[in-house]
Amino acid sequence: MVYPILPLFLTATLGASPRVLGLIEGIVEATASLTRVMSGWISDVMGKRKPFAVGGYALSVLGKLSLYLAASWPLVLGGRVLDRFGKGIRTAPRDALLAESVPENQRGRAFGFHKAMDTLGAVLGVICAYLLIRAGQSELRTVLVWSLAPAALAVVVLCFLRETGQGRHAASKRPRVKLSDAWHRAPSRLRLFYLIVFLFALGGSSNQFLLLRARGMGFSDADTILLYLVYNLTYLVFSYPAGKLSDRIGRAPLLIAGYFIYAVSYAGFALVDHLPASSTSIWLLFAIYGCYIGLTDGVEKALVSDMSPSDARATFLGLHATITALGLFPASLIAGWLYDSVSPSAAFMFGSACALVAGVLAVVFLRQPRGAA
């Protein structure tokens, strides 16, 4: 409900510029980056996952409340920092909990199903936001306050979760990885994958620039939200089948395909002004972009889980999230600067180039035998 209206809230309601949007998104990702690997490491040491998940989701509720109360963009920054701090705390322990809840040969479909349900919630949220705006609730704060209800209910539902205890059992059998030594203790192939992920993330600016691009082409607030719905629907359709397929043929082929699809979609967003029927083309581009994330999001985490030792799984999942966030910090700043100072096309072409190089490196270094992770 919140994400597709945030760039509209910042620019239309609070009068912020695209450069400010890039600054906010860069700062919030940097704030959350170190939190992710640290919470994962502490979770491994404790052998517990659930408390981090519950606490992280609860902090995100407070972040949404802060957005509703914001009267200027620095207060939006504060709300976003709180929200991403909560995400940083919960991400790695939650992903480790998920990996430990299923057999290894079903890990891809488990992460794919998780992403499908996550996206189904996003789809329903976008529909709610759209209906509120179409019903005449032109004040975007109305959507923000309504978003608090499902966010709070999610925390309540999570409290009923029961851990399997595998995290504690695994940690007791093997020596734990020290946080300061996590990079050096990572398997060499995992470190290589981290570098590819960082390069890809460097071109992966916030999705809010896609929404801003549509708004700049004359789409209304309601239609911009529908574009985000198209993206989420495509994401939903591909997430579970991609995860299930990765259990059969390996993770790398799907990741590589996703990286190249991303490069194509971002090049399309850069050139959409020059395409015939540009308004129609942007609907297709959002669908293509949703295909990319459906192919890669859950599969990428399954791959990290496969390559991580069980006693440090949350640590290495957290390190993956941290490296991604460290790439997204300059990515959003660069995109905001290019969008404002050069052109929207320049911002998207930069992202497309980074994805293309990352895809080529993945082809060279992540090839694997059939069925290997």
BAGUGU-70455 format. One record per residue (C-alpha): residue number from 1; residue in one letter; chain; x, y, z. Coordinates in Angstrom, 2 decimals. Layout:
+-----+---+---+---------+---------+---------+
|   k | r | c |       X |       Y |       Z |
+-----+---+---+---------+---------+---------+
| NUM | A | A |       X |       Y |       Z |
...
+-----+---+---+---------+---------+---------+
***
This chain:
+-----+---+---+---------+---------+---------+
|   k | r | c |       X |       Y |       Z |
+-----+---+---+---------+---------+---------+
|   1 | M | A |    0.00 |    0.00 |    0.00 |
|   2 | V | A |    2.80 |    2.40 |    0.90 |
|   3 | Y | A |    5.55 |    1.79 |   -1.62 |
|   4 | P | A |    3.86 |    2.94 |   -4.87 |
|   5 | I | A |    2.59 |    6.18 |   -3.33 |
|   6 | L | A |    5.84 |    7.14 |   -1.58 |
|   7 | P | A |    7.48 |    8.94 |   -4.55 |
|   8 | L | A |    4.16 |   10.70 |   -5.20 |
|   9 | F | A |    3.88 |   11.65 |   -1.53 |
|  10 | L | A |    7.42 |   13.03 |   -1.52 |
|  11 | T | A |    7.27 |   14.98 |   -4.77 |
|  12 | A | A |    3.61 |   16.03 |   -5.03 |
|  13 | T | A |    2.63 |   16.43 |   -1.37 |
|  14 | L | A |    5.93 |   17.48 |    0.24 |
|  15 | G | A |    7.58 |   19.12 |   -2.78 |
|  16 | A | A |   10.81 |   17.09 |   -2.75 |
|  17 | S | A |   12.92 |   16.58 |   -5.90 |
|  18 | P | A |   14.07 |   13.30 |   -7.51 |
|  19 | R | A |   17.53 |   13.99 |   -6.07 |
|  20 | V | A |   16.05 |   14.03 |   -2.56 |
|  21 | L | A |   14.29 |   10.74 |   -3.34 |
|  22 | G | A |   17.63 |    9.23 |   -4.32 |
|  23 | L | A |   19.27 |   10.62 |   -1.18 |
|  24 | I | A |   16.58 |    9.12 |    1.07 |
|  25 | E | A |   16.70 |    5.71 |   -0.58 |
|  26 | G | A |   20.50 |    5.67 |   -0.47 |
|  27 | I | A |   20.65 |    6.60 |    3.22 |
|  28 | V | A |   18.04 |    4.07 |    4.30 |
|  29 | E | A |   19.82 |    1.23 |    2.49 |
|  30 | A | A |   23.16 |    2.21 |    4.03 |
|  31 | T | A |   21.57 |    2.35 |    7.49 |
|  32 | A | A |   20.15 |   -1.13 |    7.14 |
|  33 | S | A |   23.24 |   -2.69 |    5.56 |
|  34 | L | A |   25.36 |   -3.38 |    8.64 |
|  35 | T | A |   22.28 |   -4.34 |   10.63 |
|  36 | R | A |   21.60 |   -7.27 |    8.33 |
|  37 | V | A |   24.85 |   -9.13 |    8.74 |
|  38 | M | A |   25.00 |   -8.33 |   12.47 |
|  39 | S | A |   21.50 |   -9.61 |   13.19 |
|  40 | G | A |   22.25 |  -12.74 |   11.17 |
|  41 | W | A |   25.44 |  -13.39 |   13.14 |
|  42 | I | A |   23.74 |  -12.83 |   16.52 |
|  43 | S | A |   20.95 |  -15.16 |   15.42 |
|  44 | D | A |   23.54 |  -17.87 |   14.64 |
|  45 | V | A |   25.21 |  -17.38 |   18.01 |
|  46 | M | A |   21.89 |  -17.60 |   19.87 |
|  47 | G | A |   20.47 |  -20.34 |   17.63 |
|  48 | K | A |   17.21 |  -18.38 |   17.53 |
|  49 | R | A |   15.42 |  -16.78 |   14.57 |
|  50 | K | A |   11.89 |  -15.84 |   15.64 |
|  51 | P | A |   12.65 |  -12.92 |   18.05 |
|  52 | F | A |   14.54 |  -11.07 |   15.31 |
|  53 | A | A |   11.72 |  -11.59 |   12.84 |
|  54 | V | A |    9.05 |  -10.36 |   15.25 |
|  55 | G | A |   11.10 |   -7.34 |   16.35 |
|  56 | G | A |   12.00 |   -6.39 |   12.80 |
|  57 | Y | A |    8.41 |   -6.42 |   11.56 |
|  58 | A | A |    7.30 |   -4.44 |   14.63 |
|  59 | L | A |    9.84 |   -1.70 |   13.88 |
|  60 | S | A |    8.52 |   -1.46 |   10.33 |
|  61 | V | A |    5.05 |   -0.75 |   11.73 |
|  62 | L | A |    6.51 |    2.20 |   13.65 |
|  63 | G | A |    8.23 |    3.36 |   10.46 |
|  64 | K | A |    4.91 |    3.47 |    8.62 |
|  65 | L | A |    3.37 |    5.46 |   11.47 |
|  66 | S | A |    6.22 |    7.97 |   11.16 |
|  67 | L | A |    5.51 |    8.36 |    7.44 |
|  68 | Y | A |    1.89 |    9.19 |    8.20 |
|  69 | L | A |    2.95 |   11.89 |   10.68 |
|  70 | A | A |    5.62 |   13.40 |    8.39 |
|  71 | A | A |    5.22 |   17.06 |    7.42 |
|  72 | S | A |    8.53 |   17.38 |    5.51 |
|  73 | W | A |   10.94 |   15.10 |    3.69 |
|  74 | P | A |   13.46 |   14.80 |    6.60 |
|  75 | L | A |   10.67 |   13.19 |    8.63 |
|  76 | V | A |    9.99 |   10.81 |    5.74 |
|  77 | L | A |   13.68 |    9.95 |    5.88 |
|  78 | G | A |   13.29 |    9.16 |    9.58 |
|  79 | G | A |   10.32 |    6.91 |    8.94 |
|  80 | R | A |   12.10 |    5.11 |    6.11 |
|  81 | V | A |   15.22 |    4.60 |    8.23 |
|  82 | L | A |   13.11 |    3.04 |   10.99 |
|  83 | D | A |   11.34 |    0.81 |    8.47 |
|  84 | R | A |   14.58 |   -0.35 |    6.83 |
|  85 | F | A |   16.26 |   -0.82 |   10.21 |
|  86 | G | A |   13.46 |   -3.25 |   11.03 |
|  87 | K | A |   13.99 |   -4.99 |    7.69 |
|  88 | G | A |   17.71 |   -5.21 |    8.42 |
|  89 | I | A |   17.06 |   -6.92 |   11.75 |
|  90 | R | A |   14.59 |   -9.47 |   10.44 |
|  91 | T | A |   15.85 |  -10.40 |    6.97 |
|  92 | A | A |   18.73 |  -12.82 |    7.59 |
|  93 | P | A |   17.20 |  -14.66 |   10.61 |
|  94 | R | A |   13.89 |  -14.99 |    8.78 |
|  95 | D | A |   15.58 |  -16.36 |    5.65 |
|  96 | A | A |   17.63 |  -18.80 |    7.74 |
|  97 | L | A |   14.43 |  -19.90 |    9.49 |
|  98 | L | A |   12.88 |  -20.55 |    6.11 |
|  99 | A | A |   15.90 |  -22.50 |    4.84 |
| 100 | E | A |   15.93 |  -24.67 |    7.97 |
| 101 | S | A |   12.21 |  -25.46 |    7.75 |
| 102 | V | A |   12.42 |  -27.56 |    4.56 |
| 103 | P | A |   14.65 |  -30.30 |    3.09 |
| 104 | E | A |   17.57 |  -28.98 |    1.07 |
| 105 | N | A |   16.15 |  -30.27 |   -2.23 |
| 106 | Q | A |   13.02 |  -28.15 |   -1.68 |
| 107 | R | A |   14.78 |  -24.95 |   -0.68 |
| 108 | G | A |   14.24 |  -23.21 |   -4.01 |
| 109 | R | A |   10.49 |  -23.78 |   -3.99 |
| 110 | A | A |   10.31 |  -22.69 |   -0.33 |
| 111 | F | A |   11.95 |  -19.35 |   -1.08 |
| 112 | G | A |    9.87 |  -19.07 |   -4.24 |
| 113 | F | A |    6.66 |  -19.68 |   -2.32 |
| 114 | H | A |    7.69 |  -17.14 |    0.32 |
| 115 | K | A |    8.25 |  -14.55 |   -2.38 |
| 116 | A | A |    4.95 |  -15.45 |   -4.03 |
| 117 | M | A |    3.07 |  -14.87 |   -0.76 |
| 118 | D | A |    5.04 |  -11.68 |   -0.10 |
| 119 | T | A |    4.07 |  -10.45 |   -3.55 |
| 120 | L | A |    0.44 |  -11.52 |   -3.15 |
| 121 | G | A |    0.31 |   -9.23 |   -0.13 |
| 122 | A | A |    1.82 |   -6.48 |   -2.26 |
| 123 | V | A |   -0.76 |   -7.06 |   -4.99 |
| 124 | L | A |   -3.64 |   -6.80 |   -2.51 |
| 125 | G | A |   -2.03 |   -3.74 |   -0.95 |
| 126 | V | A |   -1.67 |   -1.99 |   -4.30 |
| 127 | I | A |   -5.32 |   -2.76 |   -5.09 |
| 128 | C | A |   -6.38 |   -1.27 |   -1.75 |
| 129 | A | A |   -4.32 |    1.88 |   -2.37 |
| 130 | Y | A |   -5.77 |    2.22 |   -5.87 |
| 131 | L | A |   -9.36 |    1.81 |   -4.63 |
| 132 | L | A |   -8.84 |    4.37 |   -1.86 |
| 133 | I | A |   -7.55 |    6.94 |   -4.34 |
| 134 | R | A |  -10.22 |    6.20 |   -6.94 |
| 135 | A | A |  -12.88 |    6.50 |   -4.23 |
| 136 | G | A |  -11.93 |   10.13 |   -3.82 |
| 137 | Q | A |   -9.40 |    9.80 |   -1.01 |
| 138 | S | A |   -6.98 |   12.11 |   -2.81 |
| 139 | E | A |   -5.01 |   12.76 |    0.38 |
| 140 | L | A |   -2.21 |   10.20 |    0.22 |
| 141 | R | A |   -1.96 |   10.16 |    4.01 |
| 142 | T | A |   -5.24 |    8.23 |    4.03 |
| 143 | V | A |   -3.47 |    5.31 |    2.36 |
| 144 | L | A |   -0.60 |    5.58 |    4.84 |
| 145 | V | A |   -2.87 |    5.30 |    7.87 |
| 146 | W | A |   -4.80 |    2.36 |    6.40 |
| 147 | S | A |   -1.51 |    0.52 |    5.81 |
| 148 | L | A |   -0.91 |    0.31 |    9.56 |
| 149 | A | A |   -3.65 |   -2.32 |   10.01 |
| 150 | P | A |   -2.18 |   -5.18 |    7.92 |
| 151 | A | A |    1.34 |   -4.32 |    9.11 |
| 152 | A | A |    0.29 |   -4.72 |   12.75 |
| 153 | L | A |   -1.67 |   -7.90 |   12.02 |
| 154 | A | A |    1.41 |   -9.44 |   10.40 |
| 155 | V | A |    3.33 |   -9.03 |   13.67 |
| 156 | V | A |    0.49 |  -10.68 |   15.60 |
| 157 | V | A |    0.36 |  -13.66 |   13.22 |
| 158 | L | A |    4.15 |  -14.09 |   13.40 |
| 159 | C | A |    3.97 |  -14.46 |   17.17 |
| 160 | F | A |    2.25 |  -17.84 |   16.67 |
| 161 | L | A |    5.17 |  -19.19 |   14.62 |
| 162 | R | A |    7.04 |  -22.18 |   16.10 |
| 163 | E | A |   10.75 |  -22.61 |   15.36 |
| 164 | T | A |   12.12 |  -26.00 |   14.34 |
| 165 | G | A |   15.23 |  -25.54 |   16.46 |
| 166 | Q | A |   17.54 |  -26.56 |   13.62 |
| 167 | G | A |   19.46 |  -23.29 |   13.88 |
| 168 | R | A |   20.43 |  -24.02 |   17.48 |
| 169 | H | A |   21.24 |  -27.67 |   16.69 |
| 170 | A | A |   23.46 |  -26.71 |   13.75 |
| 171 | A | A |   25.27 |  -24.03 |   15.73 |
| 172 | S | A |   26.09 |  -26.45 |   18.54 |
| 173 | K | A |   27.77 |  -28.95 |   16.19 |
| 174 | R | A |   30.25 |  -26.70 |   14.42 |
| 175 | P | A |   32.46 |  -23.71 |   15.34 |
| 176 | R | A |   30.74 |  -20.41 |   14.71 |
| 177 | V | A |   32.06 |  -17.81 |   12.28 |
| 178 | K | A |   33.25 |  -14.59 |   13.91 |
| 179 | L | A |   31.51 |  -11.51 |   12.55 |
| 180 | S | A |   34.84 |   -9.80 |   11.82 |
| 181 | D | A |   35.98 |  -12.84 |    9.85 |
| 182 | A | A |   32.77 |  -13.56 |    7.94 |
| 183 | W | A |   34.11 |  -12.49 |    4.52 |
| 184 | H | A |   37.27 |  -14.60 |    4.81 |
| 185 | R | A |   35.36 |  -17.64 |    6.09 |
| 186 | A | A |   32.88 |  -17.55 |    3.23 |
| 187 | P | A |   33.49 |  -20.25 |    0.60 |
| 188 | S | A |   35.43 |  -18.89 |   -2.38 |
| 189 | R | A |   32.53 |  -19.39 |   -4.80 |
| 190 | L | A |   30.21 |  -17.53 |   -2.44 |
| 191 | R | A |   32.65 |  -14.60 |   -2.24 |
| 192 | L | A |   32.73 |  -14.45 |   -6.03 |
| 193 | F | A |   28.94 |  -14.43 |   -6.11 |
| 194 | Y | A |   28.91 |  -11.59 |   -3.57 |
| 195 | L | A |   31.06 |   -9.49 |   -5.92 |
| 196 | I | A |   28.69 |  -10.12 |   -8.82 |
| 197 | V | A |   25.74 |   -9.21 |   -6.60 |
| 198 | F | A |   27.44 |   -5.95 |   -5.59 |
| 199 | L | A |   28.05 |   -4.95 |   -9.20 |
| 200 | F | A |   24.46 |   -5.75 |  -10.11 |
| 201 | A | A |   23.14 |   -3.80 |   -7.10 |
| 202 | L | A |   25.22 |   -0.79 |   -8.13 |
| 203 | G | A |   22.89 |   -0.37 |  -11.10 |
| 204 | G | A |   19.78 |   -1.35 |   -9.15 |
| 205 | S | A |   18.37 |    1.98 |   -8.03 |
| 206 | S | A |   15.15 |    2.14 |   -6.04 |
| 207 | N | A |   11.97 |    0.98 |   -7.80 |
| 208 | Q | A |   10.54 |    4.36 |   -6.93 |
| 209 | F | A |   12.44 |    5.84 |   -9.87 |
| 210 | L | A |   10.36 |    3.60 |  -12.16 |
| 211 | L | A |    7.20 |    5.06 |  -10.65 |
| 212 | L | A |    8.63 |    8.55 |  -10.94 |
| 213 | R | A |    9.41 |    7.86 |  -14.60 |
| 214 | A | A |    5.77 |    6.92 |  -15.23 |
| 215 | R | A |    4.55 |    9.99 |  -13.34 |
| 216 | G | A |    6.81 |   12.17 |  -15.48 |
| 217 | M | A |    5.25 |   10.72 |  -18.61 |
| 218 | G | A |    1.85 |   11.95 |  -17.56 |
| 219 | F | A |    0.40 |    8.96 |  -15.72 |
| 220 | S | A |   -2.05 |    9.87 |  -12.95 |
| 221 | D | A |   -1.52 |    8.80 |   -9.35 |
| 222 | A | A |   -4.09 |    6.01 |   -9.74 |
| 223 | D | A |   -2.59 |    4.74 |  -13.02 |
| 224 | T | A |    0.92 |    4.84 |  -11.56 |
| 225 | I | A |   -0.30 |    2.57 |   -8.76 |
| 226 | L | A |   -1.78 |    0.23 |  -11.38 |
| 227 | L | A |    1.62 |    0.03 |  -13.07 |
| 228 | Y | A |    3.07 |   -1.14 |   -9.77 |
| 229 | L | A |    0.25 |   -3.70 |   -9.63 |
| 230 | V | A |    1.27 |   -5.06 |  -13.05 |
| 231 | Y | A |    4.86 |   -5.43 |  -11.79 |
| 232 | N | A |    3.71 |   -7.29 |   -8.67 |
| 233 | L | A |    1.37 |   -9.57 |  -10.58 |
| 234 | T | A |    4.19 |  -10.64 |  -12.89 |
| 235 | Y | A |    6.47 |  -11.10 |   -9.89 |
| 236 | L | A |    3.78 |  -13.25 |   -8.25 |
| 237 | V | A |    3.31 |  -15.44 |  -11.33 |
| 238 | F | A |    7.04 |  -16.23 |  -11.73 |
| 239 | S | A |    8.27 |  -16.52 |   -8.10 |
| 240 | Y | A |    7.11 |  -20.00 |   -7.15 |
| 241 | P | A |    7.69 |  -21.71 |  -10.54 |
| 242 | A | A |   11.19 |  -20.16 |  -10.68 |
| 243 | G | A |   12.06 |  -21.42 |   -7.21 |
| 244 | K | A |   10.72 |  -24.89 |   -7.98 |
| 245 | L | A |   12.58 |  -25.00 |  -11.30 |
| 246 | S | A |   15.84 |  -23.97 |   -9.60 |
| 247 | D | A |   15.64 |  -27.14 |   -7.45 |
| 248 | R | A |   15.75 |  -29.16 |  -10.67 |
| 249 | I | A |   18.17 |  -27.33 |  -12.98 |
| 250 | G | A |   20.22 |  -25.26 |  -10.54 |
| 251 | R | A |   20.04 |  -21.63 |   -9.48 |
| 252 | A | A |   22.54 |  -20.04 |  -11.89 |
| 253 | P | A |   20.55 |  -20.31 |  -15.16 |
| 254 | L | A |   17.59 |  -18.49 |  -13.66 |
| 255 | L | A |   19.75 |  -15.80 |  -12.07 |
| 256 | I | A |   21.59 |  -15.18 |  -15.33 |
| 257 | A | A |   18.34 |  -14.95 |  -17.27 |
| 258 | G | A |   16.98 |  -12.53 |  -14.68 |
| 259 | Y | A |   20.04 |  -10.27 |  -14.88 |
| 260 | F | A |   19.73 |   -9.97 |  -18.66 |
| 261 | I | A |   15.97 |   -9.35 |  -18.45 |
| 262 | Y | A |   16.71 |   -6.55 |  -15.98 |
| 263 | A | A |   19.21 |   -5.01 |  -18.42 |
| 264 | V | A |   16.61 |   -5.11 |  -21.21 |
| 265 | S | A |   13.84 |   -3.61 |  -19.06 |
| 266 | Y | A |   16.03 |   -0.76 |  -17.79 |
| 267 | A | A |   17.18 |    0.01 |  -21.33 |
| 268 | G | A |   13.50 |    0.13 |  -22.22 |
| 269 | F | A |   12.75 |    2.60 |  -19.44 |
| 270 | A | A |   15.64 |    4.73 |  -20.72 |
| 271 | L | A |   14.35 |    4.75 |  -24.30 |
| 272 | V | A |   10.60 |    4.61 |  -23.71 |
| 273 | D | A |   10.15 |    8.22 |  -24.87 |
| 274 | H | A |   11.40 |    7.16 |  -28.31 |
| 275 | L | A |    9.32 |    4.00 |  -28.60 |
| 276 | P | A |    6.08 |    3.94 |  -30.58 |
| 277 | A | A |    3.03 |    4.04 |  -28.31 |
| 278 | S | A |    5.24 |    4.94 |  -25.35 |
| 279 | S | A |    2.34 |    4.92 |  -22.88 |
| 280 | T | A |    1.48 |    1.36 |  -23.88 |
| 281 | S | A |    5.14 |    0.34 |  -23.85 |
| 282 | I | A |    5.62 |    1.35 |  -20.24 |
| 283 | W | A |    2.92 |   -1.12 |  -19.16 |
| 284 | L | A |    4.89 |   -3.87 |  -20.90 |
| 285 | L | A |    8.15 |   -2.70 |  -19.33 |
| 286 | F | A |    6.72 |   -2.97 |  -15.81 |
| 287 | A | A |    5.62 |   -6.53 |  -16.63 |
| 288 | I | A |    9.09 |   -7.41 |  -17.94 |
| 289 | Y | A |   10.68 |   -5.92 |  -14.86 |
| 290 | G | A |    8.40 |   -8.05 |  -12.66 |
| 291 | C | A |    9.56 |  -11.11 |  -14.58 |
| 292 | Y | A |   13.19 |  -10.31 |  -13.67 |
| 293 | I | A |   12.58 |  -10.13 |   -9.94 |
| 294 | G | A |   10.32 |  -13.19 |   -9.97 |
| 295 | L | A |   13.16 |  -15.20 |  -11.50 |
| 296 | T | A |   15.89 |  -13.98 |   -9.17 |
| 297 | D | A |   14.72 |  -12.81 |   -5.75 |
| 298 | G | A |   13.97 |  -16.11 |   -4.03 |
| 299 | V | A |   16.44 |  -18.08 |   -6.15 |
| 300 | E | A |   19.30 |  -15.79 |   -5.14 |
| 301 | K | A |   18.65 |  -16.40 |   -1.44 |
| 302 | A | A |   18.34 |  -20.13 |   -2.03 |
| 303 | L | A |   21.75 |  -20.08 |   -3.74 |
| 304 | V | A |   23.36 |  -18.28 |   -0.79 |
| 305 | S | A |   21.75 |  -20.79 |    1.58 |
| 306 | D | A |   23.10 |  -23.67 |   -0.48 |
| 307 | M | A |   26.66 |  -22.32 |   -0.39 |
| 308 | S | A |   26.61 |  -21.44 |    3.33 |
| 309 | P | A |   27.65 |  -23.78 |    6.17 |
| 310 | S | A |   24.66 |  -24.58 |    8.38 |
| 311 | D | A |   26.17 |  -23.15 |   11.57 |
| 312 | A | A |   26.62 |  -19.74 |    9.89 |
| 313 | R | A |   23.71 |  -19.67 |    7.45 |
| 314 | A | A |   22.09 |  -16.53 |    8.88 |
| 315 | T | A |   25.49 |  -14.79 |    8.98 |
| 316 | F | A |   26.14 |  -15.38 |    5.27 |
| 317 | L | A |   22.55 |  -14.57 |    4.31 |
| 318 | G | A |   22.98 |  -11.35 |    6.27 |
| 319 | L | A |   26.29 |  -10.66 |    4.53 |
| 320 | H | A |   24.54 |  -11.11 |    1.18 |
| 321 | A | A |   21.86 |   -8.61 |    2.22 |
| 322 | T | A |   24.53 |   -6.20 |    3.48 |
| 323 | I | A |   26.54 |   -6.34 |    0.25 |
| 324 | T | A |   23.36 |   -5.78 |   -1.75 |
| 325 | A | A |   22.49 |   -2.78 |    0.40 |
| 326 | L | A |   26.02 |   -1.37 |    0.10 |
| 327 | G | A |   25.56 |   -1.44 |   -3.66 |
| 328 | L | A |   22.10 |    0.12 |   -3.50 |
| 329 | F | A |   23.36 |    3.06 |   -1.44 |
| 330 | P | A |   25.47 |    4.64 |   -4.21 |
| 331 | A | A |   23.04 |    3.26 |   -6.81 |
| 332 | S | A |   20.15 |    5.41 |   -5.59 |
| 333 | L | A |   22.40 |    8.45 |   -5.15 |
| 334 | I | A |   23.81 |    8.04 |   -8.67 |
| 335 | A | A |   20.34 |    7.47 |  -10.14 |
| 336 | G | A |   18.94 |   10.54 |   -8.36 |
| 337 | W | A |   21.82 |   12.72 |   -9.57 |
| 338 | L | A |   21.61 |   11.44 |  -13.17 |
| 339 | Y | A |   17.79 |   11.76 |  -13.17 |
| 340 | D | A |   17.97 |   15.38 |  -11.99 |
| 341 | S | A |   21.18 |   16.66 |  -13.58 |
| 342 | V | A |   21.41 |   14.73 |  -16.86 |
| 343 | S | A |   18.18 |   12.97 |  -17.81 |
| 344 | P | A |   15.92 |   10.11 |  -16.70 |
| 345 | S | A |   17.29 |    8.08 |  -19.63 |
| 346 | A | A |   20.85 |    8.38 |  -18.31 |
| 347 | A | A |   19.82 |    7.00 |  -14.91 |
| 348 | F | A |   18.24 |    3.91 |  -16.44 |
| 349 | M | A |   21.02 |    3.31 |  -18.98 |
| 350 | F | A |   23.55 |    3.24 |  -16.14 |
| 351 | G | A |   21.49 |    0.54 |  -14.38 |
| 352 | S | A |   21.16 |   -1.44 |  -17.60 |
| 353 | A | A |   24.93 |   -1.39 |  -18.19 |
| 354 | C | A |   25.72 |   -2.63 |  -14.66 |
| 355 | A | A |   23.21 |   -5.47 |  -15.02 |
| 356 | L | A |   24.64 |   -6.46 |  -18.40 |
| 357 | V | A |   28.19 |   -6.70 |  -17.02 |
| 358 | A | A |   26.98 |   -8.64 |  -13.96 |
| 359 | G | A |   25.11 |  -11.05 |  -16.23 |
| 360 | V | A |   28.21 |  -11.69 |  -18.34 |
| 361 | L | A |   30.31 |  -12.34 |  -15.22 |
| 362 | A | A |   27.65 |  -14.71 |  -13.92 |
| 363 | V | A |   27.75 |  -16.64 |  -17.21 |
| 364 | V | A |   31.52 |  -17.00 |  -16.91 |
| 365 | F | A |   31.86 |  -17.79 |  -13.20 |
| 366 | L | A |   28.58 |  -19.32 |  -12.03 |
| 367 | R | A |   28.14 |  -22.08 |  -14.56 |
| 368 | Q | A |   27.50 |  -25.39 |  -12.80 |
| 369 | P | A |   26.46 |  -28.94 |  -13.46 |
| 370 | R | A |   22.78 |  -29.83 |  -13.69 |
| 371 | G | A |   21.12 |  -30.04 |  -10.27 |
| 372 | A | A |   23.96 |  -28.26 |   -8.47 |
| 373 | A | A |   23.17 |  -25.17 |   -6.49 |
+-----+---+---+---------+---------+---------+
***
